[in-house]
Amino acid sequence: MRTVLFICTGNTCRSPLAEGIAREALRSGAIEGVERDLFVASAGVHAEDGMPISEESRAALARRGIEIDGKSTPLTSEMIERADLVLGMTDSHVHSARMIAQGSETPIERLDPDGDIEDPIGQSQDVYDRVALRIESLIPVRLHELLAASRS
């Protein structure tokens, strides 16, 4: 089973949003050319272990009928090595992941090739909802683009 790992800073806002949205998109078959049993997970480049997902991220997911129960997980080189693809929310996350797993052959890319996904922490629910919408629009395209062609 292939694995995609979404990463952000603290693993309480953006990467759990991406994890939940990707899991739902895979479950519903919304990602053409990508197997539904793809394993998705998330971690943070500066995460504390065991912090709950932010209430705003939980609410943004709930609006989409998605429940997620995870706790924050610090990113490790082992996680990167086990993944088939790592998608960061910013250039900084991509750089940090490459430093954590120096020499890894796992592709580490930005989720949005056109720019960083803003950190909504400490902002209004509207900002979280906007970030979730952006992530939701990117995931089917990026997973198809990066995984369908390399399907094994």
N, C-alpha and C positions, 0 to 999 in steps of 0.2 A: 504494500500500500504506500502510495506516495504521500508526502507531507509538505504543507505550506505553513510557514511560520511568519506571522505578522509581528512587527516590532515597533515600539514607540519608546518614550522616555520611562514612564513609571508603570506602564501596563495596567492603568486604571481607566483610561479614556479612549484614545484612538485605536490602539491595537485590539482591545476587547470588542470595540464596535466592529472592526474589520473581521475579527474572528466570528462573531455572531452573524454578521451579514453574509459572509462567505459560506458558513455552514448552512444557512437557510437557502442561499442561492444554489448550492450543490444539492441539497435535499429536494428542492423543487425542480431540478433539472434545467435551471436557467442559464447554465454555462455550457454552451455548445462545445462538444469535443473534449470535455474534461469529465473523467469518471466521477460518479456521485459519491463513491466511498473514499475520496481524497480526505486525508486527515488534516484538519486545520487546528492551529494552536496560536498562542500569542505570548509575548514576553517583553520585558523592558530593559533597555540598556543601562538604566540606573534605578531599577525597581527594587523596592523592599519586598521581601518574601511575605506573601499572605495578606496583602492589603485588598480590601473589597473594591470591586468595580465602582466607579462614581455613580451616584444616584442619577445624574443627568444622562450618562451613557446608558444606564439601565432603562431610563424612561424613553430615550430615543429608540432603543431596540424594542421596547414594549409596544411603541406606536406601530411597529412593523410586525407585531405578533411573534417576536423573538425573545426567548428567555435565555439568560446566561447566568451561570452560577459561579464562575471562576474567581480565583484570587490571583493577585499579582505574582509574577515569577521573574526572577532575574535571568537575563540572557546569559547562556554559557556557550563555550566553544562546542561542547558535546551536542547541544540542541541544534546548533548550526550545522554540524557534521551530519546529524540524523535527518535533517530537512532536505528536500529536493529543491526548495526555493524559499528564500527569505525576502520579505517585502517590508521595507521601512517607510515610515511616514515622512521623513525628511532626509536630506543629504547627510546631516549629522548622524542620524541613526544608521544609515548605510555605512558611513565611515567607521563608526564605533563598532558595528558588527564585524566589519573587515579586520579591525584591529584585534577584536576578541578572538577571532578564528583565523589568524594569519596563516596563509598558505592553503586555506580551505578551497576546494573546487566547487562548493555549493554556490549557485548564483545568488547574489545579494543585490537587489534592485530597489529603487524607490517605487512605491505603489503608484504614484502619479509621475510619469516621466516628464511632465511639464512644470512641476513645481512641488514645493513642500505642502503638506496638509497641516493647517494651523492647529496649534494646541489650544483646545477649548477650556482647559482647566481654569476654574475660578470665574468663568464667564456665564452668561445666561443660558437657559435651556434652548433658546433660539439658536445660539451659536453651536451648541451640541447637535441640534437637529440639522443645521446646515452642514456641519462636518459629516454627520451620518449620511446625508443625502449625497455628498461628494464621494464618500467611500463607496456607497451603494452603486453609484454610476460607474465607478472605476473597476470594481472587482470582476464583473463578468468579462469585461474587455481585456483586462490585464491577465487574468487566469487563462482565458482562452488563448491570448497572444503568446504567453510564456510557457504554457503547459500542453496545449493541444498539439502543437507542432512536434513536441518532444515526447509524445505519448509512447509509452513502452508496452 
